[in-house]
Structures are given as C-alpha cells and as structure tokens.
Amino acid sequence: MNRREMFQATVGRQEPERVLVDYGKHIGSFHANAYTQLKAHLGIEAETRILDRMAQNVVLDEAVCQRLGIDFRWVVPRWVGVRDVEIDGEPGYVDMWQTPHKWTDVGQYYAIHAQPLGQENLTLEQIEAFAWPDPRNPAMFEGLREQARHWYETTDYVVGADGVKVGILQTASQIRGYDKLFLDFALNPSLAHALLDKISEIIDEMYRQYMRAVGPYVQVVVITDDQGTQNSLMISPKMFRQFIKPRLRSQIEAIKGEAPHVKVLMHCDGAILRIVEDFIDIGVDILNPIQTVVKGLEDTFALKEQFGDRICFHGGIDVQQVLPNATVDEVRREVARRIYDLGRGGGYIIAPCHNINVDIPVENVVALFRAAQELGCYPLQEEMDR
C-alpha cells in the first residue's frame, strides 16, 4: 500500500500496513527555537521559515520530514491583511480580524493584546460596520494549487490543506473577548447570533475558495475551533449546540460541497469528551489532538471503544507532561500504548498533540518519531508486550 491507500484504509477504520505519522501544521509543528535544536541534532542545514506568526512555529524542511518519517505534506493558506505595528514599545502586528498581537519574550511568541469589538454595549450597527476581512482575497491561496498538484502528481504523500487560522468560537472570542462573548450568550443571544453569523459566513466562503483552489489534489482539510479547557468545556453542551455546532456543520458542508471526497480533520483542544458525539453528527472524520492529560481523555482505550467505529483519531502524544519529563524509554512506552489503544482496527494517525517547544528534549522528539515508525506496523501488539 502507498501512503494515500493507507490513509483511505485508516479513515475507513480498516487496518493499513502501518500507522501513519503526521506533523508540520500551523497547530502542530516545532517552535522556531526548538526547530533550531532539532536541525542541529539531526545535522540538517535548512532555512527556518515561520509558519504561524502568532505561535512562532515553522514550516518543516523536506529533509526534516523525511528524517522523522512524516507521511503528510501540507499546503498552508497565506497570511493576508496583516500590518506591523508597535505596541507599548514592543513589536506587534494587527491581523485580518483587526486584532492586535504583541510580542512576548516569555515563551517567544505573539499574544493577543486587545479585542477590537470588546465594547461594553456593542450594537448590531457596530457589528455590521466592522472592517471584516475579504473571504475572496485571492492572495490567501496564491500558489497553493500548484504546490498541492506537484505533491499529488509526483509523490504518494497524503496531501493536506492546513486550516485557515479561524474558528467560530475562537474568532468570536478573539475579537469580542471571552468574558463579553459568554455574557452575550446568556444575556444577549440575538447579538451573539449576529456576530457569529457574520464570522460564520466569512469562514464558510474562505473554505469554499480554498477548496476551489486545492480541492482536486488534497485528501484532507483541517478546521480548528477550541472548545475545552484542561478540565471542562468552555461553554455548556447546550450552549455549544445552540451557538457553535450549527455553524461548524455549515463550515463542513461548505468544504464538502466543493470537494466531496476530502476528509475533515477537526482540531479542538481540551476536555471535549461530552461533545465528541456532536462532532461525529456534523461530519467530522478525524478528531485532533486527543490530549491525554485533560479530564475525560486519559483512557484512550475506552475512547476508542466508545467512538472508534465512527470517527478517526489524530495526535495522542502529550506535549505538556509526557514529552517534557519522560525518559527516552518512557516515550517509547507512551507511543506503544497510544498506538495500541487508538490504532486497533485502523482509525489512528499518530502525532504530537500540539506544538513542540524548547522544554521538550530533542532526544525525546527523535525517540517519539522513531518509535512511531518501529511500533506502528500491523498487526499491533498490546503495549505491555513492547
């Protein structure tokens, strides 16, 4: 089986020859400083190109992808409508949603600095008059069709369309503020719906344009919208189903309306067990990141038993506690456990569950990807036999 055949088997919940390995998206790559360490460790000389300006993670060089055994190649939408500014004497920028971001030396990334629609008494007129981004800006997807077609025609890599850096709840909270948005949900739902409708319409159209550009050549597309904290959902399942779920459904319908064959990979951080059924209902094919340190997702065997016949899993290797603190042998055991728990019968793509920063020893990074290659062949063995 080639990689794309293995991908189709995986998402069909059938066992391929081996578990596929993924990394290198805007939510799921190396921070620039960690990447410098990795390249030095591997003896690879390559340019560091920033993929996500906010998180400061990177585009993986082809030589790095090959050394780590990564089976996916990702086209990434261009950042448009961004202007550089100075904020309180520090470098910053304003993104296409008019949100200012300020550089922070702690963590070496850009953090949201203010909310452009954070007024106490926001009105429908102010929402309508806001400087919304143009979802049909052709610069957003410039050159991506050619890149996707090149990979599709000359390799057997799984070609993916990385997410437009937007999400329904994520974007609304970015421009309104979590506190005010959640109060709107409870006290002024008509205003909340108006804001979310505007955001949803723009996101849907962005993805339509995206799929028109790359749809013939990609097998999977990413959407993102974090719904959870470490211990709970951000909003109740009832509010999720009222305000967010219908708009996520619309987004998936927009994608599959243009490219019916693509699989949708949903990135949703946090303790989201209570809404996994909702993701299945709206057509999510692959769920990421499966954070095993959050409440409800610790038992990946049980997760597979409950949902594994209806949705695929992606991620599962913890970057908060395991990779920073484990020994190389413990990393190997962790990989073995998650492959067995989530990969039985197919339906699992292994990856770190989020970005890799400098707190993770480079030896553990290499051990993770090596173990994924060595332990992921079918038929799988129980992790205690590894």
N, C-alpha and C positions, 0 to 999 in steps of 0.2 A: 504494500500500500504506500502511495506517496502521501505527503502531508495533507493535502486537501481531501483525499479519500479518508484519511484518519480523522480529519475534522468532521466530515459528514457522518462517519460512524459514531464519533463522540457525541455530537449533538442529537443523533438519533438514538442515544442511550444504548449503543452497541459497543462491544469491546473492539477497539482498534488494535494495532500491533503494540502500541505503547501509549503512555500518557503524553500528550503534547505539552510543550513548555512555552510560556509567554512572558514577555516583559518589553518595556520601552514605549509606554503610552504617557499621555500627559498626567494621568493619575496612575502611576506605576512605572517609575524609572529611577535613575540614580540622581541624587542631588549633585550639583557640579563638583563640590569638594570630594564627595565620596567617589565620583567617577574618576577624578584625578588619581586617587589612591588605587582604584581598580586597574586603570590603564598601566600604572607603574608596576603593579603586582604581576600583570599579565605580560608585560614587556611590549605593549602596543603603543605606538605613537600615532595619535589621531587628534584632530581638532575637537575642542569642546564646543558644541553648539547648543544653546539654550532652547529647550522645547516649550516649557511653561514658565513664562517670566515671573509669575507670582511665586511659584514654589521653587524656582531655580533648578528644576531638573532638566535632563538633557536628552537629545537625540542620540540613540546608540549607534556607534560606528559599525559598519558591516563586519569588520574583523572581530569586534567585541561580541556581536550577535552570534557569530559562528563559534567563537571560543566557548560561549555559555550554552550553546545548543538551543537557541531560541528558534521556534518554528513559525513565528508570525512576523510579518512586516507591515508597518502601519503608515498610512498617509495621514497627515495631520493638518487640519484647517489653519490658514494663516491668521495671525492676529491683525485685525484691522480696526481703524477708528481709535487708535491709541496715540496719546500725546504725552510727551515727557514734561514733568513739572518738578518744582522743588517744594517740599512740604516741611516746614519747620527746620529749614536748613539741611534737610536730608533729601537724597534723590527719591523721586517718585514718578508715578505716571497716572493718567486717567484712562480707564478702559472704555470700550464702546458703549457701556451702560452708564457712562458718566460717573463712575465710581472711582474716587482717588485711592491709590495704594502708596504706602510709604515704606521705604527700605528699613529693615531692622537688622542690626548686627547680631542680635541674639537669634540664632537659627539661620541667618544669612538668606533671607527671603523678603518678599514684599507682603505687607499686611494691609487689609482694608482699613482705611483711615476715617472715612465718614460715609454717610448714606445720603445720596442725592435727593431721595424722596422721604426723608426722615422727619418731615414736619409733624407737629403735634396734631394739627387739624387739616390733614391732607384732604383735598377735594377731588371730585371727579374731573373737574376742569383742569386741575394741575396734572392729573394723570394723563389726560388727553394731550396737553400742551408739552409734555416732557419730550426731550430730544432723544427719541427712540432710535436704535440702530437700524440700518437698512438691511433687511434679511436677504436682499437680492444683490448685494455688493459682490461683483464677480471676483474681486481681489481675494475674497475669503478662500476660494477654492482654486486659485490660479496654479496651474502646473500639476495639480493632483491627479487629474485624469491620465496624464502621460506617465506619471510615476506608477500609478496603480496598474496601468496597462503593461508597462515594462515588467513588473514583477509577475503579473498574471501570465504573460506570454513566454517568459524566459526562465522562470523558476517554478518550483512546486510549493513555495511558501504559502501559508494561509495569508491572504491579503486582507487587511482590516482597515476600516475607516474610523480613525480615532474620533472621539467625541468633539463636537463644538463645545467650547467651555461655557456651557449654560445648563441650567436645570430649572424646573418650575419653582420649587421651594427655594432652592439655592439662590437663584437670581432675584426672586422677590425679596428674600431676606437681606440680600446684598444691597439692594437699592432702597429698601424701606426700613431695614433693621429688624432683627428677630423679635425684639420686645414689642415694637409697634405692630408688626405684622400679626403676631399671635393675638394681640389685643383686638386687632381688626377682625380676625377670625371669630372671636367671641362676641364683640360688641358692635361691629360694623361690617357684617358679612357682605353686604352689597358693594362696599368699597373694595373689600378684599377680592371679590369676584371680578370686579372691573380691572384691577391691577393684574390679576392672574390671567385674565382673558387676553390682555394686551401682550403680556410676556409669552403666553402660550401660542398666540397667533404668529409672533415673530419667530419663535423657536421652530414651530412646525414648518414655516416657509424656509428657514435656513436649512433644515434637513431635506426638504424637497429639492432645493437647489443642489445640495451636497450629493444626493443620490443621483440626480441627473448628470452630475459630473463624473462620479466614480462608480456608480451602481453596477455597470456591466462587469466590473473587474474585481469587486470585493465580495467576500463571503460573510463578513461580519461587520457590524457597526456598533459603536459604543454610544450609550446615552448615560448621563450622570444626574443624580439628584439625591443628596444625602438626606436621610430621614431619621437617623438614630444618633444617640449619644452612647457612651460606654455602657449605660445601664438601662436605657429606656428609649422609646420613640420620642422625637421632639414634640410631636402633637399626637393626640389620641387616634386610634384607628378610625373612629367615627369622623373626626375632622380630616384625616388623610383621605378617606373615601369621599368626603364632601368637596374638598378643595383641590386635592392633588391628583388623585387617581384618574378622574375623567380626563384630565389634561395630559397625563402620561400616556393614557390609552390613545388620545388623539395624536400624540407625537409618534407613537409606534405605527399607527395607521398611516400617517404621512410618509414615514420611511418605507413601509411595505407597499404602499400604494405606488411608489416609484420603482421599488426594487423588491418584488415579492419573494425573491429567493434568499435574501440576506437574513442572517440570524442577528437578533438584537441582544447585545451584552449590556446589562444594566449594572452600573457601579452605584452602590448605595451603602455608605458606611453605617456602622453602628449596630445597636441591638434591635434588629428589624424582624425577628422571628415572627411576630404577630401579623406582619403584612406580606410574608412570602407568598401566601395563597393569593393575595391580590395581584402580585407581580405575575404569577402564572396566569391569572384570569385575563390580564390585559395583553398578554402575548410576549412577555419577556422569555427569551430562550435560554439565556446564560446569566447567572447571578454572580456578581463580584462585589466585595472582596472576600467574604466569609472570614470575618475577624474572630478568631477563636478565643480571644481574651475578653469579648464582650458578653453581656448577660444573654443566655439563651443559645449561643452558638458554640459553646465549649465542646459539646458532644457531637462531633462531625459524623460519627457512625449513625446516631439517631437522626440527624438532619438528612442524611442520605436515605434512611429507611422511610422517613415521612414524606419527602418531596422528590426523591431521586428518579422516580418513574415519570416525572412531568417537567423537570427543569434540570439544566446542567449547572455545575458549579465551577467557579474560576477563582483562583487565589489560594487562600487557606494557610499560607505560611506566614506566621505572625512576625511583624517588624517592630512591635512595641516592647515585648518581653523576651520572646524566644531568641530571635536572631541577635539582639544586642548582648545577651547574657549567657547563651548556651556555649558549650564546648563544641568542637567540630563533630565529635561522636553524637552529641545530643541533637545537633542539627540534622544529622543523618537519620536518627531515630524519628525525629519530628516529620521529616519528609516521608519516611516509610509509613508512618501512622496515617498521615493525611491522604496519601495515595491509596492506601487500602480502604480507609473509611469512605472516601468520596469517589474513588475510581472503580469500585466493584460494578461490573456490568456496563462500563463506559460512563460517559457523562461528567468527566472531570478534566480540567485543564489546570496544570499546576503553575503557580506564580507567587512571588511575594505579595502580600495583601495590600501593600501601599508603597510609597517611595522609600528608597534606601538612603539613609543619611550616614554621616561620619561616625555615629555612635555604634554602628554595626561593623564589627571587624571584617576586613576584607577576606580573611581566611574562611569566615562563616558564609560569606557570599559565594565564594568559589565552591565550598562544600555543599551548599544548597543546590546549585545548578548541576554539580557532578552527581550528587545523589539522585536528582530527578532523572538524569539520563540512565543511571545504573539500576535504579529500583523500579522504574516505571513500565517495564515490559510485561505484557500479558502472557500467561495467566499470572495475576497478582498473588502474592503470598501475604498471609497475615503479618502485621508489623512486628509481632513478638518473635517471629521466626527470622527476622532480618539480622 
